[in-house]
Amino acid sequence: MDDETFLLLLLSDSNLPTGSFVASSGFESYIKHGFGGDQNNRTTIFMRDSISAYARSALAFVSDTHRIVQDVRRDVEQGSEQKSDLDSYLQKIKEVDELYDAMTLNDVTKRASKSQGVALLTLYSKGLTPPLAFTGVKNRKETEIEVNSYMTSLVSQYKSLVRAESAPGHLPICWGILTGALGLTSERSQYLHIFLHARSLLSASVRLNEIGPYNAQQTLLHISRSVIEAEVVRCKDLRTGIPSSTGTESDQPDGVDDKSRGPANTWPLGEILAARHDLQHSRIFNS
């Protein structure tokens, strides 16, 4: 089994402590406000709209953050990484994070995104870095050891910025950091991020007693897959317009307009309903 496949299996584990279990991405509010028609269809309707809106707003940030982390990895492998360079890369990530914070329109979504984001950074630092016993394993390349050391330093320093409230620490940015630090490709990172969003929605639907666990698996296999693939293809080339490498220009493909190929909010109703989550008299989820 290749490394990427093993990482995909690892990151798709529902037992990972990522904080997504307490978030419904606005679905609870959507139901309470009477949207989506009958109970048999509203999970699917909401899932389609939510995936479409989330992919358009978040994937550009996942991609650009992942690219910044990959630039760090490349510099380390080439032996050109210095402490000052790491600080500049951290500043770039912070710029992307602050842009996402400015584009996130309601406090409920911000709260959930930050909570899950810092959980991902904690997951990497506590659960995905090499254990102390692993340092004595033979046949480990010096480059691999150095890359792991720099990735750990990058994640730890950015987590410190988030804890100090010097950076927001939103979910798409922290996902880009996590997958970039682990060496997952950008394409796999994008696809898995949207897949986990869809799975989280269906999990919330089960706990809200909208659908059963078997129906959730049917939906994930036969309906969600085509929606996920279509949205990832549609949004995979989106960029924030912030350069990934220090001193370079925007990473937009030639001939692509930053304004038309940047992140956007495409579902105002979803934003309004998510913002009204805290106004419910009783609720299961935090968002």
C-alpha positions as CSV (number, residue, x, y, z in Angstrom):
1,M,0.0,0.0,0.0
2,D,1.4,3.4,-1.0
3,D,1.8,6.2,1.6
4,E,-1.0,8.4,0.2
5,T,-3.6,5.6,0.4
6,F,-2.6,4.8,3.9
7,L,-3.0,8.5,4.9
8,L,-6.4,8.6,3.2
9,L,-7.5,5.7,5.3
10,L,-6.1,7.2,8.4
11,L,-7.7,10.7,7.9
12,S,-11.1,9.3,7.0
13,D,-11.4,7.5,10.3
14,S,-14.5,8.8,12.0
15,N,-12.8,8.3,15.4
16,L,-10.3,11.1,14.8
17,P,-10.8,13.9,17.4
18,T,-11.6,16.7,15.0
19,G,-14.6,18.3,16.7
20,S,-16.9,17.7,13.7
21,F,-19.3,15.6,15.8
22,V,-20.8,18.7,17.4
23,A,-21.4,20.6,14.2
24,S,-24.3,20.3,11.7
25,S,-23.1,23.1,9.4
26,G,-26.5,24.8,9.7
27,F,-28.6,21.7,9.1
28,E,-30.3,21.8,12.5
29,S,-31.4,25.4,11.9
30,Y,-32.5,24.5,8.4
31,I,-34.9,21.8,9.7
32,K,-36.2,23.9,12.6
33,H,-37.1,26.8,10.2
34,G,-39.1,24.4,8.0
35,F,-37.0,24.3,4.8
36,G,-36.3,21.4,2.5
37,G,-39.8,19.9,2.0
38,D,-40.6,16.5,3.3
39,Q,-38.3,14.5,5.6
40,N,-37.4,12.0,2.9
41,N,-35.7,14.6,0.7
42,R,-34.5,17.4,2.8
43,T,-31.2,15.8,3.8
44,T,-30.3,15.3,0.2
45,I,-31.4,18.8,-0.8
46,F,-29.4,20.4,2.0
47,M,-26.4,18.2,1.4
48,R,-26.3,19.2,-2.3
49,D,-26.6,23.0,-1.5
50,S,-24.2,22.8,1.4
51,I,-21.5,20.9,-0.5
52,S,-21.8,23.3,-3.4
53,A,-21.5,26.4,-1.3
54,Y,-18.7,25.1,1.0
55,A,-16.6,23.9,-1.9
56,R,-16.8,27.3,-3.6
57,S,-16.0,29.2,-0.4
58,A,-13.4,26.9,1.2
59,L,-11.4,24.9,-1.4
60,A,-9.4,28.0,-2.6
61,F,-8.1,28.4,1.0
62,V,-7.3,24.7,1.4
63,S,-5.4,24.8,-1.9
64,D,-3.4,27.9,-1.1
65,T,-2.5,26.9,2.4
66,H,-1.5,23.4,1.2
67,R,0.7,25.0,-1.4
68,I,2.5,27.2,1.2
69,V,3.2,24.2,3.4
70,Q,4.5,22.3,0.3
71,D,6.8,25.2,-0.4
72,V,8.3,24.8,3.1
73,R,8.7,21.0,2.5
74,R,10.4,21.7,-0.8
75,D,12.9,24.2,0.7
76,V,13.8,21.8,3.5
77,E,14.4,19.0,1.0
78,Q,16.6,21.4,-1.0
79,G,18.5,22.5,2.2
80,S,17.5,26.1,1.8
81,E,15.1,26.6,4.7
82,Q,16.0,29.0,7.4
83,K,14.2,30.2,10.5
84,S,13.4,33.5,8.9
85,D,11.9,31.7,5.9
86,L,9.6,29.7,8.2
87,D,8.4,32.9,9.9
88,S,7.6,34.4,6.5
89,Y,5.6,31.3,5.5
90,L,3.7,31.4,8.8
91,Q,2.8,35.0,7.9
92,K,1.5,33.9,4.5
93,I,-0.7,31.3,6.1
94,K,-1.9,33.9,8.6
95,E,-2.9,36.2,5.6
96,V,-4.9,33.4,4.0
97,D,-6.5,32.6,7.4
98,E,-7.5,36.3,8.0
99,L,-9.0,36.5,4.5
100,Y,-11.2,33.4,5.2
101,D,-12.2,35.0,8.6
102,A,-13.2,38.2,6.8
103,M,-15.3,36.2,4.2
104,T,-17.1,34.1,6.8
105,L,-20.2,36.1,7.4
106,N,-21.7,34.8,10.7
107,D,-20.3,34.2,14.1
108,V,-21.8,30.7,14.5
109,T,-19.9,29.4,11.4
110,K,-16.7,31.2,12.6
111,R,-17.0,29.6,16.0
112,A,-17.4,26.1,14.6
113,S,-14.7,26.6,12.0
114,K,-12.1,27.8,14.6
115,S,-13.0,25.0,17.0
116,Q,-12.5,22.3,14.3
117,G,-9.4,24.1,13.0
118,V,-7.4,24.1,16.2
119,A,-8.5,20.5,16.8
120,L,-6.7,19.5,13.5
121,L,-3.5,21.3,14.6
122,T,-3.7,19.4,18.0
123,L,-4.4,16.2,16.2
124,Y,-1.2,16.6,14.1
125,S,1.0,17.6,17.1
126,K,-0.3,15.0,19.5
127,G,-1.4,12.1,17.2
128,L,0.4,12.3,13.8
129,T,4.0,13.2,14.5
130,P,6.5,10.4,14.9
131,P,6.6,9.0,18.4
132,L,9.8,9.1,20.5
133,A,10.3,5.4,19.9
134,F,10.3,6.0,16.2
135,T,13.4,8.2,16.4
136,G,15.6,5.2,16.9
137,V,14.4,3.3,13.9
138,K,17.1,2.5,11.4
139,N,17.0,3.2,7.7
140,R,15.3,6.6,8.1
141,K,16.6,9.2,5.7
142,E,18.1,12.4,7.2
143,T,15.9,14.4,4.9
144,E,12.8,12.7,6.2
145,I,13.8,13.4,9.8
146,E,14.5,17.0,8.9
147,V,11.2,17.5,7.1
148,N,9.2,16.0,10.0
149,S,11.0,18.3,12.4
150,Y,10.2,21.4,10.3
151,M,6.6,20.3,9.8
152,T,6.2,19.8,13.5
153,S,7.7,23.2,14.2
154,L,5.4,24.9,11.6
155,V,2.3,23.3,13.0
156,S,3.3,24.0,16.6
157,Q,4.1,27.7,15.9
158,Y,0.9,28.3,14.0
159,K,-1.1,26.6,16.8
160,S,0.6,29.0,19.3
161,L,-0.5,31.9,17.1
162,V,-4.1,30.6,17.2
163,R,-4.0,30.0,20.9
164,A,-2.7,33.5,21.4
165,E,-5.5,34.8,19.2
166,S,-3.0,36.2,16.7
167,A,-4.5,34.1,14.0
168,P,-8.0,32.8,13.5
169,G,-7.2,29.1,12.9
170,H,-10.1,28.3,10.6
171,L,-10.9,24.7,9.4
172,P,-9.9,25.0,5.7
173,I,-6.6,26.6,6.5
174,C,-5.8,24.1,9.3
175,W,-6.8,21.2,7.0
176,G,-4.4,22.6,4.3
177,I,-1.6,22.7,7.0
178,L,-2.4,19.2,8.2
179,T,-2.5,17.5,4.8
180,G,0.5,19.5,3.5
181,A,2.6,18.6,6.5
182,L,1.7,14.9,6.0
183,G,2.6,15.0,2.4
184,L,-0.8,14.4,0.9
185,T,-1.2,15.8,-2.6
186,S,-3.4,18.9,-3.1
187,E,-6.0,16.9,-5.2
188,R,-6.4,14.3,-2.5
189,S,-6.6,17.0,0.2
190,Q,-9.4,18.8,-1.7
191,Y,-11.4,15.7,-2.3
192,L,-11.1,14.3,1.2
193,H,-12.0,17.6,2.7
194,I,-15.3,17.8,0.8
195,F,-15.9,14.1,1.4
196,L,-15.6,14.6,5.2
197,H,-17.9,17.6,5.0
198,A,-20.5,15.4,3.3
199,R,-20.1,12.6,5.8
200,S,-20.4,15.1,8.7
201,L,-23.7,16.4,7.3
202,L,-25.1,12.8,7.0
203,S,-23.9,12.0,10.5
204,A,-25.8,15.1,11.8
205,S,-28.9,14.0,9.8
206,V,-28.8,10.6,11.6
207,R,-28.5,12.2,15.0
208,L,-31.4,14.6,14.2
209,N,-33.4,11.5,13.3
210,E,-33.9,12.6,9.7
211,I,-32.5,9.5,8.2
212,G,-31.3,6.1,9.5
213,P,-27.6,4.9,9.6
214,Y,-28.2,2.6,6.7
215,N,-29.8,5.3,4.6
216,A,-26.9,7.6,5.4
217,Q,-24.4,5.0,4.0
218,Q,-26.6,4.6,0.9
219,T,-26.7,8.3,0.4
220,L,-22.9,8.7,0.8
221,L,-22.3,5.9,-1.7
222,H,-24.9,6.6,-4.4
223,I,-25.7,10.3,-4.2
224,S,-22.9,12.1,-2.4
225,R,-20.1,10.7,-4.5
226,S,-21.3,12.4,-7.8
227,V,-21.9,15.7,-6.0
228,I,-18.5,15.7,-4.3
229,E,-16.7,14.8,-7.5
230,A,-18.6,17.5,-9.5
231,E,-17.9,20.2,-6.9
232,V,-14.2,19.3,-6.5
233,V,-13.7,19.5,-10.3
234,R,-15.5,22.8,-10.4
235,C,-13.6,24.4,-7.6
236,K,-10.2,22.7,-7.7
237,D,-8.5,25.6,-9.5
238,L,-9.9,28.4,-7.3
239,R,-7.3,30.6,-5.6
240,T,-7.4,33.3,-3.0
241,G,-5.1,35.6,-4.9
242,I,-2.5,35.5,-2.1
243,P,0.9,34.3,-3.3
244,S,1.9,30.9,-1.9
245,S,5.6,31.7,-1.9
246,T,7.3,34.7,-0.5
247,G,8.2,37.2,-3.2
248,T,6.1,35.5,-5.9
249,E,3.1,36.5,-7.8
250,S,-0.4,35.0,-7.5
251,D,-0.6,31.3,-8.3
252,Q,-3.6,31.8,-10.6
253,P,-3.3,29.9,-14.0
254,D,-2.4,32.2,-16.9
255,G,-5.4,33.9,-18.4
256,V,-7.6,33.3,-15.3
257,D,-9.3,36.3,-13.7
258,D,-8.7,36.4,-9.9
259,K,-12.2,37.9,-9.4
260,S,-14.1,35.2,-11.3
261,R,-11.9,32.3,-10.0
262,G,-11.7,33.3,-6.4
263,P,-13.7,32.1,-3.3
264,A,-17.3,33.3,-3.0
265,N,-20.4,32.7,-1.0
266,T,-23.1,31.2,-3.3
267,W,-25.8,30.3,-0.8
268,P,-27.1,33.3,1.1
269,L,-30.0,31.3,2.6
270,G,-27.6,28.9,4.1
271,E,-25.7,31.7,5.7
272,I,-28.8,33.3,7.2
273,L,-30.1,30.0,8.6
274,A,-26.6,29.1,10.1
275,A,-26.5,32.6,11.7
276,R,-29.9,31.9,13.4
277,H,-28.7,28.7,15.0
278,D,-28.3,30.2,18.4
279,L,-31.8,31.5,18.4
280,Q,-33.3,28.1,18.6
281,H,-35.0,27.3,21.9
282,S,-33.4,23.9,22.0
283,R,-30.6,22.5,20.0
284,I,-28.3,19.4,19.8
285,F,-25.4,20.9,17.9
286,N,-23.1,23.9,18.4
287,S,-23.6,25.1,14.8
